[in-house]
Amino acid sequence: MTTMTNASVREFKMPDVGEGLTEAEILKWYVQPGDTVTDGQVVCEVETAKAAVELPIPYDGVVRALHFPEGTTVDVGTSIIAVDVSGGAAPATEAPAPAAEPEPVPEEPVAGPAARQPVLVGYGVATSSTRRRPRKPAAPDAAAQQAAVAVQQELNGHAPAAPAAGAPRPLAKPPVRKLAKDLGVDLASVTPTGPDGIITREDVHAAVAAAPQAAPETAAPAAVTAPAPVAAPASSDTARETRIPVKGVRKATAAAMVGSAFTAPHVTEFVTVDVTRTMKLVEELKQDKEFAGLRVNPLLLIAKALLVAIRRNPDINASWDEAAQEIVVKHYVNLGIAAATPRGLIVPNIKDAHAKTLPQLAESLGELVSTAREGKTSPAAMQGGTVTITNVGVFGVDTGTPILNPGESAILAVGAIKPQPWVHKGKVKPRQVTTLALSFDHRLVDGELGSKVLADVAAILEQPKRLITWA
């Protein structure tokens, strides 16, 4: 999204990087005023209510202004950066060019479509045969060198202290850069251990552990720049409270949970079940060659059990259309998995999970979890879910009363699996036991239907051979 403010300066607006999103927070600027940018170059990273996304610029030029600092939440359609596309020299505030290179940068037309970088959001970069305007004939060599230096400075990044000329920008994924920023770690000082010299989360934590004396020095400026609570009551000890702005994923989660809790009448049912045979099957599948390289855990069989229960009771896989006063029964299952990430709770879903074999489901679950942990879950991956599983057992919790994901009619909570005394074949024996909780929307799911679904899931986990007989 761009706007022409005069003959040479274009205003790049915050795009809608999801479906219907209204705002996004600027996490990181990768350019500064005076930098030269090229078509398709990433200029900033933004965080929406659903994901962190890098934004590319759709034209060539020189950055004239950044309209918002990092950490600012900006409405979609608001200009965030101004770029001079006339091809003129950078502003006078730009750092002077170093000594001349052995070979000056040649004057070439803009690269054709084959050299374009892929655009990561929902607008395209039109193919154009337009050539840049000729540089001023007075000093062509100096202008070419100046543009080359600007590009190199952008590639090197902009640390608080000016980096040395030619110093390579540290390689790290956006979540790792954010972690380093939060911990006050300079990525240039971190020794990478990842493939191709990429800095990992472990590298950042290792850098913090290796320099314990530097922590107070980096923490102090953060405390100074933190916004003071304006309307907070008078207190002699302001360090006893911390105010955290509600934005991004937390803001979206809060709105969704409030909307769901006060729109859909929730009913939650519980069942405690012996899953000893399921746990034995998990161990056997780990040794199966069909699952080589795949992560096999109890969640995989619980997910499959829920899918079979939905096949037996398809009316549970539906949604309530208030506007049309209709119940919409879905003939597909997009299985959501609630995931706790550093950015907050997200619920990506596995598309058409009902059609996947057990190995395919294991592969999809592994990809979903790893992508969520890296903070790379796309907005599309969190849309269109039909039913959800939340595994509170990983935190040692026995059970809970989960709130429905908006637009869905059921959510299954799985508690901790642990040894408990259980009557088995007429004798009290230690067995692997867990508690399941199913919340459902009582507008379209009656108690009988909800009970049947929960009972089917429990029966499958107690006797996993039902995965075959009932499928």
VMD Tcl script that draws the C-alpha trace (Angstrom):
set ca {
  {0.00 0.00 0.00}
  {1.60 3.23 -1.15}
  {0.65 6.89 -1.52}
  {2.37 9.53 -3.65}
  {2.89 12.73 -1.59}
  {4.77 14.58 -4.32}
  {6.57 13.83 -7.55}
  {9.34 11.80 -5.92}
  {8.35 10.66 -2.37}
  {6.11 7.65 -1.76}
  {4.43 6.86 1.54}
  {4.31 3.14 2.36}
  {1.25 2.28 4.45}
  {0.79 -0.47 7.02}
  {-0.84 -3.31 5.04}
  {-3.40 -5.82 6.29}
  {-1.09 -8.82 6.63}
  {-3.92 -11.10 7.75}
  {-7.62 -11.28 7.08}
  {-9.45 -8.32 8.61}
  {-6.69 -7.23 10.99}
  {-6.91 -3.58 11.98}
  {-3.51 -2.85 13.54}
  {0.04 -4.09 13.98}
  {3.00 -3.28 16.23}
  {6.35 -2.30 14.73}
  {8.85 -4.68 16.33}
  {12.02 -3.79 14.44}
  {13.20 -1.38 11.77}
  {15.84 -2.80 9.43}
  {16.48 0.55 7.72}
  {17.12 4.15 8.79}
  {16.68 7.53 7.04}
  {19.29 7.83 4.29}
  {19.43 4.12 3.51}
  {18.96 2.95 -0.07}
  {16.25 0.29 -0.47}
  {15.43 -1.99 -3.37}
  {12.23 -3.55 -4.63}
  {11.29 -6.50 -2.38}
  {13.73 -5.61 0.42}
  {12.46 -6.21 3.97}
  {12.33 -2.89 5.83}
  {10.68 -3.83 9.12}
  {9.14 -6.59 11.19}
  {5.63 -6.14 12.60}
  {3.56 -8.16 15.03}
  {-0.16 -8.55 14.51}
  {-2.69 -10.24 16.74}
  {-1.80 -13.50 15.02}
  {1.82 -13.57 13.90}
  {5.11 -11.73 13.40}
  {5.58 -10.73 9.74}
  {8.39 -9.04 7.80}
  {7.30 -6.29 5.44}
  {9.08 -5.74 2.09}
  {9.08 -2.40 0.27}
  {7.62 -2.60 -3.28}
  {9.96 -0.12 -5.01}
  {13.50 1.28 -5.17}
  {14.57 4.52 -3.51}
  {16.11 6.26 -0.52}
  {14.46 6.27 2.93}
  {13.46 9.81 3.88}
  {11.60 9.23 7.16}
  {10.39 6.56 9.57}
  {7.06 7.82 10.90}
  {6.88 5.60 14.00}
  {9.50 4.22 16.43}
  {9.83 0.56 17.35}
  {7.18 -0.63 19.80}
  {4.42 1.55 18.33}
  {1.05 0.05 17.42}
  {-0.11 1.44 14.07}
  {-3.53 1.18 12.40}
  {-3.74 -0.56 9.03}
  {-3.64 2.04 6.24}
  {-1.41 4.47 8.16}
  {1.83 5.58 6.48}
  {4.87 4.19 8.30}
  {7.82 5.07 6.03}
  {8.57 7.66 3.33}
  {10.82 6.70 0.39}
  {12.24 9.00 -2.26}
  {11.97 7.10 -5.54}
  {13.58 9.79 -7.71}
  {16.99 8.13 -7.58}
  {18.65 11.25 -6.14}
  {21.48 11.30 -3.65}
  {20.93 10.47 0.03}
  {20.31 13.34 2.51}
  {23.15 15.29 4.03}
  {22.74 13.53 7.40}
  {24.01 10.29 5.92}
  {27.46 9.15 6.96}
  {30.21 10.24 4.54}
  {31.45 7.67 2.07}
  {34.73 5.88 2.88}
  {37.71 5.64 0.56}
  {36.91 4.76 -3.04}
  {36.51 1.09 -3.84}
  {38.89 -0.48 -6.41}
  {35.97 -0.80 -8.83}
  {33.09 1.69 -8.77}
  {29.52 0.36 -8.82}
  {28.31 0.44 -12.45}
  {25.14 2.16 -13.55}
  {22.60 -0.53 -14.35}
  {18.84 -0.59 -14.90}
  {16.57 -2.04 -12.22}
  {16.78 -5.84 -12.13}
  {14.14 -7.73 -14.04}
  {11.50 -10.04 -12.58}
  {13.94 -12.95 -12.27}
  {15.90 -11.01 -9.62}
  {12.92 -9.96 -7.54}
  {12.58 -11.21 -3.99}
  {9.26 -12.83 -2.98}
  {6.77 -10.53 -1.31}
  {5.62 -11.89 2.05}
  {2.29 -10.11 2.46}
  {-0.86 -9.71 0.45}
  {0.17 -7.17 -2.14}
  {2.16 -7.90 -5.27}
  {5.08 -6.16 -6.92}
  {4.15 -5.28 -10.45}
  {6.65 -6.07 -13.17}
  {8.00 -2.88 -14.66}
  {10.47 -1.97 -17.36}
  {11.04 1.51 -15.87}
  {14.67 2.55 -15.67}
  {16.11 4.76 -12.99}
  {16.65 8.37 -13.86}
  {20.25 9.13 -14.86}
  {22.45 10.32 -12.03}
  {23.80 13.83 -12.09}
  {26.68 14.01 -14.55}
  {28.74 16.25 -12.22}
  {30.04 13.38 -10.10}
  {28.77 10.00 -11.33}
  {31.44 7.99 -9.53}
  {30.72 9.62 -6.17}
  {26.96 9.10 -6.53}
  {27.42 5.42 -7.36}
  {29.75 4.97 -4.39}
  {27.30 6.76 -2.10}
  {24.44 4.47 -3.14}
  {26.61 1.38 -2.66}
  {27.62 2.53 0.84}
  {23.97 3.14 1.76}
  {23.03 -0.38 0.68}
  {25.94 -1.85 2.59}
  {25.00 0.09 5.73}
  {21.46 -1.28 5.54}
  {22.73 -4.82 5.15}
  {24.98 -4.32 8.15}
  {22.03 -3.18 10.30}
  {21.85 -0.12 12.58}
  {23.05 -0.86 16.08}
  {22.99 1.89 18.75}
  {26.68 2.41 18.02}
  {27.65 2.79 14.36}
  {29.00 -0.53 13.09}
  {32.35 -0.76 11.41}
  {32.26 -0.54 7.63}
  {31.97 -3.98 6.05}
  {30.97 -5.75 9.29}
  {28.41 -8.47 8.41}
  {25.01 -8.31 10.05}
  {24.54 -11.19 12.53}
  {22.26 -13.92 11.18}
  {19.28 -14.67 13.44}
  {15.58 -15.32 13.11}
  {13.14 -12.58 14.23}
  {12.14 -14.33 17.49}
  {15.82 -14.67 18.41}
  {16.41 -10.98 17.62}
  {13.48 -10.03 19.84}
  {14.82 -12.26 22.64}
  {18.24 -10.60 22.36}
  {16.62 -7.18 22.41}
  {14.58 -8.05 25.53}
  {17.69 -9.38 27.30}
  {19.87 -6.47 26.20}
  {22.25 -8.68 24.23}
  {24.18 -7.31 21.24}
  {23.94 -10.01 18.56}
  {27.26 -8.87 17.12}
  {28.94 -10.13 20.31}
  {27.24 -13.55 20.25}
  {29.07 -16.62 18.92}
  {26.68 -18.52 16.58}
  {26.38 -22.30 16.78}
  {23.48 -22.83 14.36}
  {23.78 -24.00 10.77}
  {25.34 -21.50 8.35}
  {26.35 -19.26 11.25}
  {22.79 -18.58 12.47}
  {22.45 -17.41 16.07}
  {20.03 -19.55 18.12}
  {18.12 -18.91 21.35}
  {20.66 -21.04 23.19}
  {23.47 -18.81 21.90}
  {21.71 -15.72 23.29}
  {21.14 -17.35 26.68}
  {24.77 -18.49 26.71}
  {25.91 -14.92 26.06}
  {23.82 -13.71 29.01}
  {25.24 -16.41 31.26}
  {28.80 -15.62 30.17}
  {28.48 -11.94 31.11}
  {26.62 -11.77 34.46}
  {28.12 -8.40 35.36}
  {26.64 -6.76 32.27}
  {23.04 -7.55 33.22}
  {22.53 -4.59 35.62}
  {23.97 -2.20 33.05}
  {21.51 -3.30 30.36}
  {18.56 -3.49 32.73}
  {18.93 0.06 34.01}
  {18.20 1.88 30.71}
  {15.15 -0.34 30.15}
  {13.76 0.73 33.50}
  {14.29 4.38 32.58}
  {12.52 4.11 29.22}
  {9.56 2.10 30.56}
  {6.37 4.20 30.48}
  {5.27 5.33 33.93}
  {1.66 4.62 34.91}
  {-0.16 7.93 34.51}
  {-3.32 7.16 36.43}
  {-1.77 4.86 39.04}
  {-2.54 5.68 42.68}
  {0.16 7.39 44.69}
  {2.67 4.94 46.12}
  {5.97 5.27 47.89}
  {7.32 2.13 46.20}
  {6.63 2.11 42.44}
  {8.82 -1.00 42.00}
  {6.10 -3.18 43.53}
  {3.95 -3.02 40.39}
  {4.59 -3.42 36.68}
  {2.16 -2.24 34.03}
  {2.26 -4.17 30.77}
  {0.50 -2.71 27.69}
  {-2.24 -4.98 26.35}
  {-1.51 -5.47 22.66}
  {-0.68 -8.02 19.98}
  {-1.53 -11.64 20.78}
  {-2.57 -10.86 24.36}
  {-5.07 -8.24 23.20}
  {-6.54 -10.57 20.58}
  {-6.72 -13.50 23.02}
  {-8.48 -11.39 25.65}
  {-11.08 -10.13 23.17}
  {-11.68 -13.63 21.78}
  {-12.06 -15.25 25.21}
  {-14.43 -12.57 26.51}
  {-16.48 -12.76 23.32}
  {-16.65 -16.56 23.51}
  {-17.39 -16.77 27.23}
  {-20.28 -14.28 27.05}
  {-21.69 -15.42 23.70}
  {-21.66 -19.23 23.74}
  {-23.27 -20.95 26.75}
  {-20.48 -23.27 27.88}
  {-21.01 -26.73 29.34}
  {-18.02 -28.79 30.50}
  {-18.05 -32.54 31.19}
  {-15.27 -34.63 32.68}
  {-14.16 -38.24 32.55}
  {-11.23 -40.03 34.16}
  {-9.80 -42.86 32.09}
  {-7.12 -45.57 32.25}
  {-4.74 -44.89 29.35}
  {-2.15 -47.57 30.16}
  {-2.69 -49.38 26.86}
  {-2.41 -46.11 24.94}
  {0.92 -45.36 26.60}
  {2.18 -48.82 25.64}
  {1.09 -48.23 22.05}
  {2.99 -44.92 22.03}
  {6.19 -46.77 22.97}
  {5.58 -49.38 20.27}
  {4.97 -46.75 17.58}
  {8.25 -45.05 18.44}
  {10.01 -48.22 17.29}
  {7.95 -48.54 14.10}
  {9.86 -47.67 10.92}
  {6.79 -45.85 9.55}
  {7.33 -43.23 12.28}
  {11.09 -42.89 11.82}
  {12.07 -39.24 12.31}
  {8.58 -38.32 13.58}
  {7.64 -37.27 17.06}
  {5.28 -39.81 18.64}
  {3.61 -38.86 21.93}
  {0.26 -39.33 23.70}
  {-1.12 -36.16 22.07}
  {-0.89 -37.88 18.68}
  {-3.20 -40.72 19.74}
  {-5.50 -38.35 21.64}
  {-5.87 -36.27 18.47}
  {-6.62 -39.38 16.43}
  {-9.14 -40.53 19.04}
  {-10.96 -37.20 18.83}
  {-11.04 -37.40 15.03}
  {-12.61 -40.86 15.20}
  {-15.13 -39.63 17.78}
  {-16.08 -36.77 15.44}
  {-16.57 -39.24 12.58}
  {-18.97 -41.17 14.79}
  {-20.70 -37.99 15.98}
  {-20.35 -35.48 13.11}
  {-22.80 -32.91 14.53}
  {-20.20 -31.90 17.13}
  {-18.07 -30.44 14.33}
  {-20.24 -27.38 13.70}
  {-20.60 -23.66 14.36}
  {-23.40 -21.25 15.19}
  {-24.22 -18.57 12.60}
  {-26.00 -15.89 14.59}
  {-26.67 -13.60 11.63}
  {-28.29 -16.30 9.49}
  {-29.75 -18.20 12.48}
  {-28.25 -21.42 11.16}
  {-26.11 -24.26 12.46}
  {-23.23 -24.87 10.06}
  {-22.06 -28.50 10.12}
  {-18.51 -28.88 8.78}
  {-17.71 -31.94 6.68}
  {-14.00 -31.46 7.30}
  {-11.96 -31.15 10.47}
  {-9.35 -28.43 10.91}
  {-7.90 -29.59 14.21}
  {-6.65 -26.74 16.42}
  {-3.84 -27.29 18.92}
  {-3.55 -24.65 21.65}
  {0.12 -23.66 21.98}
  {1.79 -21.51 24.63}
  {4.50 -19.41 22.97}
  {6.71 -16.49 24.10}
  {4.24 -14.21 22.31}
  {1.25 -15.68 24.16}
  {-1.41 -18.30 23.51}
  {-2.09 -19.16 19.87}
  {-4.24 -21.87 18.29}
  {-2.89 -22.95 14.89}
  {-4.78 -25.78 13.23}
  {-4.04 -28.77 11.04}
  {-6.04 -28.44 7.84}
  {-8.14 -31.46 6.83}
  {-6.85 -33.49 9.78}
  {-9.67 -35.99 9.26}
  {-8.11 -37.16 5.98}
  {-4.60 -37.79 7.36}
  {-3.07 -41.13 8.24}
  {-1.45 -41.51 11.65}
  {2.09 -40.85 10.31}
  {0.83 -37.83 8.36}
  {-0.89 -36.52 11.49}
  {2.34 -36.98 13.46}
  {4.26 -35.02 10.83}
  {1.70 -32.20 10.85}
  {1.73 -31.99 14.65}
  {5.52 -31.80 14.68}
  {5.57 -29.00 12.11}
  {2.84 -27.09 13.94}
  {4.67 -27.22 17.28}
  {8.11 -26.32 15.90}
  {6.71 -23.42 13.87}
  {4.84 -22.08 16.90}
  {7.94 -22.26 19.10}
  {9.94 -20.31 16.52}
  {7.25 -17.64 16.40}
  {6.70 -18.22 12.68}
  {3.07 -19.34 12.71}
  {1.29 -17.59 9.85}
  {-2.12 -15.89 10.22}
  {-3.60 -18.41 7.76}
  {-2.56 -21.30 10.02}
  {-4.72 -19.87 12.81}
  {-7.88 -19.39 10.74}
  {-10.67 -21.80 9.91}
  {-10.39 -24.14 12.90}
  {-13.38 -26.38 13.66}
  {-12.43 -28.10 16.96}
  {-9.51 -27.70 19.38}
  {-7.35 -29.70 21.80}
  {-5.57 -28.01 24.72}
  {-3.00 -30.11 26.58}
  {-2.85 -28.66 30.09}
  {-1.26 -31.88 31.31}
  {2.18 -30.74 30.16}
  {2.08 -28.28 33.08}
  {1.24 -31.02 35.60}
  {-2.42 -29.97 35.79}
  {-5.07 -32.65 36.26}
  {-7.85 -30.93 34.32}
  {-9.56 -27.62 33.56}
  {-12.64 -25.99 32.06}
  {-11.43 -24.72 28.67}
  {-13.11 -21.81 26.88}
  {-14.20 -22.39 23.31}
  {-12.14 -20.98 20.48}
  {-14.46 -18.45 18.73}
  {-16.37 -20.02 15.85}
  {-16.03 -23.56 17.20}
  {-18.44 -25.72 19.18}
  {-16.10 -27.97 21.19}
  {-12.69 -28.02 22.85}
  {-11.02 -30.99 24.55}
  {-8.69 -30.47 27.51}
  {-6.19 -33.23 28.36}
  {-4.85 -33.50 31.89}
  {-1.60 -34.93 33.22}
  {-1.03 -38.65 32.70}
  {0.34 -40.20 35.89}
  {0.26 -43.48 37.87}
  {-2.80 -43.90 40.08}
  {-4.43 -46.81 41.92}
  {-7.07 -48.27 39.60}
  {-9.33 -51.31 39.69}
  {-8.14 -53.48 36.80}
  {-9.53 -56.99 36.29}
  {-10.94 -57.02 39.82}
  {-7.71 -55.93 41.51}
  {-6.34 -52.56 42.54}
  {-3.21 -51.90 40.50}
  {-1.11 -48.86 39.57}
  {-2.26 -47.70 36.12}
  {-1.57 -44.69 33.88}
  {-4.60 -42.43 34.35}
  {-5.69 -39.05 33.02}
  {-8.75 -36.79 33.15}
  {-10.38 -35.40 30.01}
  {-12.64 -32.34 29.91}
  {-14.87 -31.43 26.99}
  {-16.41 -27.95 26.79}
  {-19.11 -27.41 24.19}
  {-21.54 -24.77 22.97}
  {-24.91 -25.70 24.43}
  {-26.75 -23.73 21.74}
  {-26.03 -26.45 19.18}
  {-24.59 -29.33 21.20}
  {-26.97 -31.10 23.57}
  {-25.75 -32.95 26.63}
  {-26.28 -36.30 24.93}
  {-24.11 -35.42 21.93}
  {-21.34 -33.92 24.08}
  {-21.39 -36.96 26.38}
  {-21.16 -39.38 23.45}
  {-18.12 -37.59 22.00}
  {-16.30 -37.51 25.33}
  {-17.18 -41.16 26.07}
  {-15.91 -42.23 22.63}
  {-12.58 -40.47 23.12}
  {-12.18 -42.10 26.55}
  {-13.12 -45.54 25.20}
  {-10.53 -45.31 22.42}
  {-7.77 -44.24 24.81}
  {-8.68 -47.09 27.16}
  {-8.73 -49.61 24.29}
  {-6.71 -48.09 21.40}
  {-7.59 -51.06 19.17}
  {-10.87 -49.20 18.67}
  {-8.92 -46.87 16.40}
  {-9.15 -49.78 13.94}
  {-12.56 -51.22 14.72}
  {-14.34 -47.84 14.84}
  {-12.45 -46.24 11.97}
}
mol new
graphics top color blue
foreach p $ca { graphics top sphere $p radius 0.5 }
foreach p [lrange $ca 0 end-1] q [lrange $ca 1 end] { graphics top cylinder $p $q radius 0.2 }
display resetview
